[in-house]
Amino acid sequence: MDFTHTWLPFIYLYGLGGILFVAGIIITIKSGSFDLNRHAHKKWMWILLFGFVWYLMMHALMTWAALDIIPVYTVPIVLLGLVAIFIIVTLKLRRVGDA
């Protein structure tokens, strides 16, 4: 498969989508709806950013696996590693919020 059928849609999806995602977050911060000084809002910022990276990585890994760049079993291993990172950071954020 060539670049226009594999990576161009990926770049469009996460490039334009990422720009709109970041613009939306900036708008909510500037409007005062999203205050990063509040613990709950920091937690939601983490969830939003992690969710974007999660889908980006899942899509990229599956594309690489489909193109035989990486073995298929690498996909769930990397995604489980990301879940572990999410849990660790979430627990640390919870401890900071409780203190």
C-alpha distance (Angstrom), angle and dihedral (degrees) to the residues before:
residue distance angle dihedral
M1 . . .
D2 3.75 . .
F3 3.80 130.9 .
T4 3.81 95.4 -97.3
H5 3.81 91.7 59.0
T6 3.79 98.8 42.0
W7 3.77 116.0 25.6
L8 3.80 104.0 19.3
P9 3.84 92.4 66.9
F10 3.82 89.1 45.1
I11 3.81 92.0 51.9
Y12 3.80 90.8 46.2
L13 3.80 93.7 47.5
Y14 3.80 98.2 46.9
G15 3.80 97.4 28.1
L16 3.79 98.0 52.1
G17 3.81 91.6 29.8
G18 3.80 90.2 50.2
I19 3.79 92.0 50.3
L20 3.81 90.8 50.7
F21 3.81 90.9 44.3
V22 3.82 92.8 52.2
A23 3.82 91.2 43.3
G24 3.80 89.6 53.6
I25 3.79 91.8 50.6
I26 3.81 91.6 47.8
I27 3.81 90.8 50.0
T28 3.80 92.2 51.0
I29 3.81 91.7 47.5
K30 3.82 93.1 48.5
S31 3.81 91.9 46.7
G32 3.80 90.2 54.3
S33 3.79 94.5 -118.0
F34 3.78 91.6 113.2
D35 3.82 115.1 47.6
L36 3.80 114.2 -175.9
N37 3.80 90.3 -163.6
R38 3.81 88.7 72.0
H39 3.79 116.7 83.4
A40 3.80 94.9 -137.8
H41 3.80 91.1 53.1
K42 3.81 91.8 49.9
K43 3.79 88.3 52.7
W44 3.81 91.5 51.2
M45 3.80 91.3 46.9
W46 3.80 88.2 55.0
I47 3.81 91.1 48.9
L48 3.81 92.5 48.9
L49 3.81 94.7 47.8
F50 3.78 93.2 43.6
G51 3.81 90.9 49.4
F52 3.80 91.4 53.8
V53 3.81 92.4 47.9
W54 3.83 90.7 44.3
Y55 3.81 93.7 57.1
L56 3.80 92.4 40.9
M57 3.82 91.3 52.7
M58 3.79 93.6 43.2
H59 3.80 91.2 51.7
A60 3.82 93.2 45.1
L61 3.81 93.7 47.0
M62 3.78 92.9 49.1
T63 3.80 90.9 47.9
W64 3.81 90.7 50.6
A65 3.81 90.2 47.7
A66 3.82 91.3 49.3
L67 3.81 89.7 51.2
D68 3.85 90.7 48.6
I69 3.80 92.1 -118.1
I70 3.80 92.2 124.4
P71 3.81 130.6 19.4
V72 3.80 115.1 -95.2
Y73 3.81 93.1 -121.2
T74 3.81 89.7 61.6
V75 3.81 90.6 71.2
P76 3.84 98.0 68.5
I77 3.81 91.8 39.2
V78 3.81 92.9 55.8
L79 3.81 92.0 42.5
L80 3.82 90.9 51.2
G81 3.81 88.0 50.9
L82 3.80 88.9 53.8
V83 3.81 89.9 50.0
A84 3.82 89.1 52.8
I85 3.81 90.3 51.3
F86 3.81 90.1 48.8
I87 3.80 92.4 51.4
I88 3.81 93.7 46.8
V89 3.81 94.1 49.1
T90 3.81 91.8 43.9
L91 3.81 91.0 52.7
K92 3.80 90.9 48.5
L93 3.80 90.5 50.1
R94 3.79 89.4 49.9
R95 3.82 91.5 52.4
V96 3.80 91.2 49.5
G97 3.80 90.4 49.8
D98 3.81 92.3 49.7
A99 3.81 93.0 51.2
